[in-house]
Amino acid sequence: MGHIPVLYNETFSMLDVKPGEVWVDCTFGRGGHTRGFLDRVGEKGQVIALDQDYKAIEHAKSEFKEELQSKRLLLIHTNFQNLSIVLNGLNIHPDGVFADFGLSSPQLDGDIRGFSYRDKNAKLDMRMNDQEKTKTAADILNQYNRTELTNIFRLYSEEPRAHLLSKRILEKREEKPFETVGDFYEISQNLWKHSRRNPSAKHFQAIRIEVNGELEVIRKLLKQSFEQVKKGGKLGFIAFHSLEDKIVKEQFKFWQKGPSKAKTLILQEKLPITDDSMRQLSKTVAKIIKPFPAKAGEDETKRNVRSRTARLRCLEKL
Ligand SMILES: C[S@@+](CC[C@H](N)C(=O)[O-])C[C@H]1O[C@@H](n2cnc3c(N)ncnc32)[C@H](O)[C@@H]1O
């Protein structure tokens, strides 16, 4: 299946991209949203697209040849936590920054890195950037202690039986270390034997979040994109996971309402904003574009089941 950009119409109606503007798409993927930005900024505008996955970059080189040649599209192979470095290097303050978190459909369908529980023989890798020498999914399952594993499943997949799952992981790795998707799938799907629900998608997602430090890089991206965007510029983020969406929601509230209210929210949600300069805000510095996030309608969820959990939030910097 090809990649279908989620909340496409909602994105462009909320962000109101204008001719001549410069936008950053932090998650190029298969370029669905990037194409939308290019169409709207027109010949005089520019799009800077990032992706940490070399496969996305390869795709762009063949599908966006003209735009790359004319430099209407700049493509950078990097993690979006490096946004400030990239923009400082280019000496650009963009009119807007956008990101559509998570994985693209080609990464989920038939990728050899083990992102999906469907590819049973794939290696348990899950690193979105293969070049970086960080831990793989197998390393986590083979090396983390029971408390660390329980925390991952409790926090990232809201798994009520996280404790039991981590116990089974430890038992299994005593027999044989985890290597393939099938090794983990077997115990993951058996956790709720008499239930109709298959929890594996959430368990795999939880491990993927840990492998790639996905929540931490989103926090960094939010801060940097707000600092980098022009006054009057916009931010738009699509989250697929409730914790990702909470981070965006609370950070947006913080900028809109100022620190006093946000601080309690942050404490309640245990989403620390670690940066002191952010705590010292004394006034409203942004406006949330719509009070509730945009969600996919019935038509879109029928066409693309992955859009079900997507939440788009947009903000204007004052
Ligand atoms: C859901 S897809 C984006 C799809 C894109 N909007 C489209 O319409 O084709 C997410 C993409 O973001 C990339 N990605 C995820 N986390 C990233 C990060 N921290 N830095 C850079 N790219 C990231 C993934 O490799 C993937 O290609």
Ligand as a Chemical Component Dictionary entry (heavy atoms), coordinates in Angstrom:
data_LIG
# 
_chem_comp.id                   LIG 
_chem_comp.type                 NON-POLYMER 
_chem_comp.pdbx_formal_charge   0 
_chem_comp.three_letter_code    LIG 
# 
loop_
_chem_comp_atom.comp_id 
_chem_comp_atom.atom_id 
_chem_comp_atom.alt_atom_id 
_chem_comp_atom.type_symbol 
_chem_comp_atom.charge 
_chem_comp_atom.model_Cartn_x 
_chem_comp_atom.model_Cartn_y 
_chem_comp_atom.model_Cartn_z 
_chem_comp_atom.pdbx_ordinal 
LIG C1  C1  C 0  3.989  9.482  9.371  1  
LIG S1  S1  S 1  5.416  9.647  8.401  2  
LIG C2  C2  C 0  5.226  11.170 7.588  3  
LIG C3  C3  C 0  4.401  11.061 6.361  4  
LIG C4  C4  C 0  4.362  12.336 5.540  5  
LIG N1  N1  N 0  3.668  13.404 6.217  6  
LIG C5  C5  C 0  3.689  12.063 4.217  7  
LIG O1  O1  O 0  2.586  12.559 3.986  8  
LIG O2  O2  O -1 4.243  11.335 3.397  9  
LIG C6  C6  C 0  6.639  10.011 9.561  10 
LIG C7  C7  C 0  8.040  10.162 8.980  11 
LIG O3  O3  O 0  8.798  10.863 9.951  12 
LIG C8  C8  C 0  10.048 10.285 10.091 13 
LIG N2  N2  N 0  10.475 10.547 11.455 14 
LIG C9  C9  C 0  9.932  10.064 12.600 15 
LIG N3  N3  N 0  10.585 10.541 13.665 16 
LIG C10 C10 C 0  11.557 11.379 13.176 17 
LIG C11 C11 C 0  12.558 12.185 13.773 18 
LIG N4  N4  N 0  12.720 12.224 15.088 19 
LIG N5  N5  N 0  13.345 12.932 12.973 20 
LIG C12 C12 C 0  13.216 12.901 11.623 21 
LIG N6  N6  N 0  12.288 12.138 10.981 22 
LIG C13 C13 C 0  11.471 11.391 11.754 23 
LIG C14 C14 C 0  9.843  8.820  9.794  24 
LIG O4  O4  O 0  11.049 8.260  9.325  25 
LIG C15 C15 C 0  8.749  8.867  8.723  26 
LIG O5  O5  O 0  9.324  8.875  7.450  27 
# 
loop_
_chem_comp_bond.comp_id 
_chem_comp_bond.atom_id_1 
_chem_comp_bond.atom_id_2 
_chem_comp_bond.value_order 
_chem_comp_bond.pdbx_ordinal 
LIG C1  S1  SING 1  
LIG S1  C2  SING 2  
LIG S1  C6  SING 3  
LIG C2  C3  SING 4  
LIG C3  C4  SING 5  
LIG C4  N1  SING 6  
LIG C4  C5  SING 7  
LIG C5  O1  DOUB 8  
LIG C5  O2  SING 9  
LIG C6  C7  SING 10 
LIG C7  O3  SING 11 
LIG C7  C15 SING 12 
LIG O3  C8  SING 13 
LIG C8  N2  SING 14 
LIG C8  C14 SING 15 
LIG N2  C9  SING 16 
LIG N2  C13 SING 17 
LIG C9  N3  DOUB 18 
LIG N3  C10 SING 19 
LIG C10 C11 SING 20 
LIG C10 C13 DOUB 21 
LIG C11 N4  SING 22 
LIG C11 N5  DOUB 23 
LIG N5  C12 SING 24 
LIG C12 N6  DOUB 25 
LIG N6  C13 SING 26 
LIG C14 O4  SING 27 
LIG C14 C15 SING 28 
LIG C15 O5  SING 29 
# 
